[in-house]
Amino acid sequence: MRMQEILDRLEEWRDYQPGEWVARCPAHDDGKPSLWINLKTSGMVGLACRAGCAFEDIVAGMDLLPRHLFNVDAEGLVVVAEARPEPVSPYLTAALRVWLDSLPTGDDAAPAVSYAQKRFGLTAAEQDRLGLRWWPGPQPCPEWVPTSFVRHPRLVVPMADFAGVARGAQGRDLSGRCPGRWISLANPDGFEWQRYGVFPGPDPDAPWVVAEGLSDPLAVVADGYNAVGVRGAALLNNDPATLDVLAAGLAGRDVRVCGDNDRSGREFSRTILGALHQRDLQARQLTLPEGFTDYAVWRENR
C-alpha cells in the first residue's frame, strides 16, 4: 500500500515534520488533530492517538487492517529512522541560537508583539524575557527550518531547557493561511530537537503548570506563573529520558498539570501526572471550567 493512500483516509492531515504527520483521529470525536503518524525505514506505519485510542480502533476507523500498515511504499517521502535520534548537538544548539538572534524582535517585530499581547496577554517586556521573535516570511534560512514554516509570517517561540538554553523552537502562523497553526523545526539527520519548552514566569517560587503545546504555557506566564509546554504526551510515552529530565527540573516545586478540556487533554494530564508520580514527584491536576477548551481560551475570555 502507498503512504499517500493511508493519509488520504484521514481528515485534516498535515505535515508535522519530515516523515511525521498529524490528523484527526478516526476513533473518537476529535476536536483538533491528535493522531500522530510516522513512516519508518522498514515500511511500517506508526500510529499514536494523544487521547489514548486503541490501535485496533484507529485502524478500523480508517477502514484498514493492521497488515496494511506494513511494507508501505514511501514513494520518495522522507521516513523516520528506526533508531532513536540523539538530542541536538552543541553545534546545532549554537546554530539555533544564531538563527533566533537574527530574527526581528521588539519594535521590529510589531505583528508578532501585537499578536502575543492580544492572544496570550504577554507584555512586550515579558516577550523579550522569553526571547520571542518574528519570522516575516520567505527568506534564506537553515536547512532544518521546514518549507511549511518558511512560507508564512510567524511568532517564533524558543523552547528552552531548565538551564535556559534553547534546544528547539516552534512558529505560530500569523497569516491565517497555513493549515498548521504551529510548526516545529525539522529534525536534522540523526538528531532531535527538544520535545518540551520551559517558560519561567516573574516569580520562580510561584506554581509551575505543565500544559500542552505552547499557547497555554505562554498564557500561564502572562498570569504570573511558571510553565512547561510539552509537544504531546503521546510523543513521550516511549521517551523515559525526557520524562526523567522533566521530573528532575520540577523537583521540589508546586506542580500542576493542565491538559485541554477534551478527551485528549484529559489523557495528556493522566499521562504526565502518572509519569511524574512514578518518579516520586508530587503534582496535581488543574481542571479548567466547563465550556473552555484550553487555558489560553479561558484566560482570554474570563
C-alpha positions as CSV (number, residue, x, y, z in Angstrom):
1,M,0.0,0.0,0.0
2,R,1.2,3.6,-0.6
3,M,1.6,6.1,2.2
4,Q,-0.4,8.7,0.3
5,E,-3.4,6.3,0.3
6,I,-3.2,5.9,4.0
7,L,-3.0,9.6,4.6
8,D,-6.0,10.3,2.3
9,R,-8.1,8.1,4.6
10,L,-7.6,10.7,7.4
11,E,-9.2,14.1,7.9
12,E,-7.2,17.3,8.1
13,W,-3.9,15.5,7.9
14,R,-0.8,17.7,7.6
15,D,3.0,17.5,7.7
16,Y,4.3,17.7,11.3
17,Q,8.0,17.3,10.3
18,P,9.7,15.1,7.7
19,G,8.4,11.5,8.0
20,E,5.7,12.5,10.5
21,W,2.1,13.7,10.2
22,V,-0.8,14.7,12.4
23,A,-4.5,14.2,11.6
24,R,-7.9,14.0,13.2
25,C,-8.2,10.6,14.9
26,P,-10.9,8.4,13.3
27,A,-11.5,6.5,16.5
28,H,-13.0,9.4,18.5
29,D,-14.7,12.7,18.1
30,D,-11.5,14.6,17.6
31,G,-11.8,18.4,18.2
32,K,-8.4,19.0,16.7
33,P,-5.8,16.8,15.1
34,S,-4.5,14.4,17.9
35,L,-3.4,11.4,15.8
36,W,0.4,11.2,15.3
37,I,1.5,9.2,12.2
38,N,5.0,8.2,11.1
39,L,6.6,6.1,8.4
40,K,9.7,4.1,9.3
41,T,12.5,3.0,7.0
42,S,11.2,-0.6,7.4
43,G,8.0,0.5,5.6
44,M,6.0,0.2,8.9
45,V,3.5,3.0,9.7
46,G,3.3,4.0,13.4
47,L,0.0,5.4,14.9
48,A,-0.5,7.0,18.3
49,C,-3.5,8.9,19.4
50,R,-2.9,11.6,22.1
51,A,-6.3,10.7,23.6
52,G,-5.3,7.1,24.1
53,C,-7.4,5.4,21.5
54,A,-6.6,1.8,20.9
55,F,-4.5,0.9,17.8
56,E,-7.2,-1.5,16.6
57,D,-9.9,1.2,16.8
58,I,-7.8,3.7,14.9
59,V,-7.0,1.2,12.1
60,A,-10.7,0.1,11.9
61,G,-11.7,3.8,11.7
62,M,-9.5,4.1,8.6
63,D,-11.3,1.0,7.1
64,L,-7.9,-0.8,7.1
65,L,-6.4,-3.9,8.6
66,P,-3.2,-4.0,10.7
67,R,-1.4,-5.8,7.8
68,H,-2.0,-2.7,5.6
69,L,0.5,-0.7,7.8
70,F,3.5,-2.9,6.9
71,N,5.6,-2.8,3.8
72,V,4.2,0.6,2.9
73,D,5.6,2.3,-0.2
74,A,7.2,5.6,0.8
75,E,7.0,7.0,-2.8
76,G,10.1,9.2,-2.2
77,L,8.8,10.6,1.1
78,V,11.3,11.2,3.9
79,V,10.9,8.4,6.5
80,V,11.7,8.1,10.2
81,A,14.8,6.3,11.1
82,E,14.4,3.2,13.3
83,A,16.9,4.2,15.9
84,R,16.0,7.0,18.3
85,P,17.8,10.2,17.3
86,E,20.3,11.8,19.6
87,P,19.4,15.1,21.3
88,V,20.6,18.1,19.3
89,S,24.4,18.5,19.4
90,P,26.2,21.6,20.8
91,Y,26.8,22.7,17.2
92,L,23.1,22.6,16.4
93,T,22.2,24.3,19.6
94,A,24.6,27.1,18.8
95,A,23.3,27.3,15.2
96,L,19.7,27.6,16.6
97,R,20.8,30.4,18.9
98,V,22.4,32.3,16.0
99,W,19.3,31.9,13.8
100,L,17.0,33.0,16.6
101,D,19.2,36.1,17.3
102,S,19.0,37.0,13.7
103,L,15.2,37.3,13.8
104,P,13.4,40.6,14.5
105,T,12.2,41.4,18.0
106,G,10.7,44.4,19.9
107,D,9.8,47.3,17.7
108,D,11.0,45.5,14.6
109,A,8.5,42.6,15.3
110,A,5.3,44.6,15.7
111,P,3.0,42.0,14.2
112,A,4.3,39.3,16.5
113,V,4.4,41.5,19.5
114,S,0.8,42.6,18.9
115,Y,-0.4,39.0,18.4
116,A,1.3,37.7,21.6
117,Q,-0.2,40.6,23.6
118,K,-3.7,40.1,22.3
119,R,-3.7,36.2,22.2
120,F,-1.7,35.4,25.4
121,G,-1.7,38.6,27.4
122,L,2.1,38.9,27.3
123,T,3.6,42.4,27.7
124,A,6.4,43.4,25.4
125,A,8.8,43.1,28.3
126,E,7.7,39.5,29.0
127,Q,8.0,38.6,25.4
128,D,11.6,40.0,25.4
129,R,12.4,38.0,28.5
130,L,11.1,34.8,26.9
131,G,13.1,35.5,23.7
132,L,10.0,35.6,21.4
133,R,10.8,36.5,17.8
134,W,9.1,37.3,14.5
135,W,9.5,35.3,11.2
136,P,8.5,37.8,8.5
137,G,8.0,35.2,5.7
138,P,10.1,33.6,2.9
139,Q,13.8,34.3,3.1
140,P,17.0,32.3,3.4
141,C,17.2,30.1,6.5
142,P,18.9,27.0,7.9
143,E,18.0,23.6,6.3
144,W,16.3,22.5,9.4
145,V,13.6,25.1,9.1
146,P,10.9,23.3,7.0
147,T,9.2,24.7,4.0
148,S,5.9,24.7,5.7
149,F,7.4,27.0,8.4
150,V,9.1,29.3,5.9
151,R,6.1,30.2,3.7
152,H,4.1,32.3,6.2
153,P,4.9,35.0,8.9
154,R,5.1,33.5,12.4
155,L,5.5,34.3,16.0
156,V,8.7,32.2,16.8
157,V,8.9,30.7,20.3
158,P,12.2,29.2,21.5
159,M,11.9,26.0,23.5
160,A,14.5,26.2,26.3
161,D,15.6,23.6,28.8
162,F,15.6,24.2,32.6
163,A,19.0,25.9,32.2
164,G,17.6,28.5,29.8
165,V,19.3,27.1,26.7
166,A,17.1,27.0,23.6
167,R,17.1,23.5,22.1
168,G,14.1,23.8,19.8
169,A,11.5,26.2,18.6
170,Q,8.0,26.4,17.1
171,G,6.4,29.0,14.9
172,R,2.7,30.2,15.2
173,D,1.2,31.2,11.9
174,L,0.1,34.9,11.8
175,S,-1.4,34.9,8.3
176,G,-4.4,32.5,8.8
177,R,-3.4,30.8,5.6
178,C,-1.2,28.0,6.9
179,P,-3.0,24.6,7.5
180,G,-0.7,24.1,10.5
181,R,-1.0,26.8,13.1
182,W,2.1,25.7,15.0
183,I,5.0,24.3,13.0
184,S,8.1,22.7,14.6
185,L,11.7,22.7,13.3
186,A,12.7,19.7,11.2
187,N,14.9,17.2,13.0
188,P,18.4,17.2,11.5
189,D,19.8,13.8,10.4
190,G,20.5,11.7,13.5
191,F,19.3,14.4,15.9
192,E,16.1,15.5,17.5
193,W,15.0,18.9,18.8
194,Q,13.8,19.1,22.4
195,R,10.2,18.0,22.9
196,Y,9.4,20.4,25.6
197,G,10.0,24.1,26.5
198,V,10.5,25.8,29.9
199,F,8.9,29.2,30.3
200,P,9.8,30.9,33.6
201,G,7.4,33.5,35.0
202,P,8.4,36.6,37.0
203,D,8.5,34.6,40.3
204,P,10.5,31.3,40.3
205,D,8.7,30.3,43.6
206,A,5.2,30.6,42.0
207,P,3.5,27.3,40.9
208,W,4.6,25.5,37.8
209,V,2.0,24.5,35.3
210,V,2.7,21.7,32.7
211,A,0.5,22.2,29.7
212,E,0.0,21.0,26.1
213,G,1.8,22.8,23.2
214,L,3.0,26.3,23.6
215,S,-0.1,28.5,23.6
216,D,-1.3,27.5,27.0
217,P,2.2,27.9,28.7
218,L,2.5,31.4,27.3
219,A,-0.9,32.3,28.7
220,V,0.2,30.8,32.0
221,V,3.2,33.0,32.2
222,A,1.1,36.1,31.5
223,D,-0.9,35.2,34.6
224,G,2.3,35.3,36.7
225,Y,3.1,31.6,36.9
226,N,5.9,29.4,35.6
227,A,5.1,26.9,32.8
228,V,6.4,23.9,30.9
229,G,5.0,23.2,27.4
230,V,5.0,19.6,26.1
231,R,4.6,18.9,22.4
232,G,2.3,15.9,23.2
233,A,2.1,13.2,25.8
234,A,1.9,10.5,23.1
235,L,5.4,11.5,22.0
236,L,6.7,11.0,25.5
237,N,5.3,7.5,26.1
238,N,8.4,5.9,24.8
239,D,10.8,8.6,25.9
240,P,11.6,8.0,29.6
241,A,14.8,10.1,29.3
242,T,12.7,13.3,28.6
243,L,10.3,12.4,31.4
244,D,13.3,12.0,33.8
245,V,14.5,15.4,32.8
246,L,11.1,17.0,33.4
247,A,10.8,15.3,36.8
248,A,14.3,16.4,37.8
249,G,13.6,20.0,36.7
250,L,10.3,20.2,38.5
251,A,11.5,18.5,41.7
252,G,10.7,20.4,44.9
253,R,8.3,22.8,43.1
254,D,4.5,23.2,43.3
255,V,3.4,21.5,40.1
256,R,0.0,21.5,38.4
257,V,-0.8,19.7,35.1
258,C,-3.3,21.3,32.8
259,G,-4.4,19.4,29.7
260,D,-7.1,20.7,27.3
261,N,-10.7,20.4,28.3
262,D,-11.4,17.4,26.0
263,R,-10.7,13.7,25.9
264,S,-7.2,14.1,24.5
265,G,-6.4,16.8,27.1
266,R,-7.6,14.6,29.9
267,E,-5.4,11.8,28.6
268,F,-2.5,14.2,28.5
269,S,-3.0,15.1,32.1
270,R,-3.2,11.4,33.2
271,T,-0.1,10.6,31.2
272,I,2.0,13.4,32.6
273,L,0.7,13.0,36.1
274,G,1.4,9.3,36.1
275,A,4.9,9.8,34.8
276,L,5.7,12.4,37.4
277,H,4.2,10.3,40.3
278,Q,6.2,7.3,39.2
279,R,9.3,9.5,39.6
280,D,8.3,10.5,43.1
281,L,7.3,14.0,42.2
282,Q,4.0,15.3,43.7
283,A,1.8,17.1,41.2
284,R,-1.9,17.9,41.0
285,Q,-4.3,18.3,38.1
286,L,-5.6,21.8,37.2
287,T,-9.1,21.4,35.8
288,L,-10.5,24.2,33.5
289,P,-14.0,25.5,34.0
290,E,-16.6,23.8,31.8
291,G,-17.0,25.3,28.4
292,F,-13.4,26.4,27.9
293,T,-11.2,24.2,25.6
294,D,-7.8,25.3,26.9
295,Y,-6.0,27.6,29.3
296,A,-5.3,30.3,26.7
297,V,-9.0,30.5,25.7
298,W,-10.1,30.6,29.3
299,R,-7.7,33.4,30.1
300,E,-8.8,35.4,27.0
301,N,-12.5,35.1,28.0
302,R,-12.6,35.3,31.7
